[in-house]
Amino acid sequence: MYFAALLARTEDGWEASDTELDDVETLSDLTDLAREAAAEAGGADDETVLVFIEQEDAWFGVVRVDGEDDPRIYVSDAAAAARSAYGEILLTDEMLGRDPDDGADDLDALDLDGTEDGEDTSGDDEAEGGIEAVPSGPLGDREILSDLGVPEKELLALESGDALNEIADVLGAAEVLEAVR
């Protein structure tokens, strides 16, 4: 089970809204959703919006959008997130150290049935999904919340399950987050 919420910082503090991610297919879609939340909350164009995503006790992610800046991303367990449709949105090629122009995506799109000349069909199924290339553990911008009161050391110490509540508590947004849970 997933939980996703948007926290938009306004002049009056944080405003939370739960969100459906059914129509979100890319990081760009998620960033647009965050910017729309800032506008709906009445915040200025350069206000901070945090997107919280968690999958039960498996992993959590935070996406930070500051105005028109590129989004900043932190994922608590990249390997667990890679096995999730929503986690895959957050795990960009840049975060994973992959070259998006290396042609691997083109090969993944081919429907190879294992009978091509020279292809080894003895590989394990998980390796075919690309999960082997995703490191286990935290990945992304560990300083994503430092200026908001959650330094890197505290962020890394958070465990999935209650992490988003603990972050919201430090931000002074625990009540508004709990209201949308």
Secondary structure, DSSP 8 states (H G I E B T S, - for coil): -EEEEEEEEETTEEEEEE---TT--SHHHHHHHHHHHHHHTT--TT-EEEEEEEETTTEEEEEEEETTS--EEEES-HHHHHTSHHHHHH--HHHHT--TTSSHHHHHHS---S-STT----S-HHHHTTGGGS-SS-EE-TTTTGGGT--HHHHHH--TTTHHHHHHHHHT-HHHHHHH-
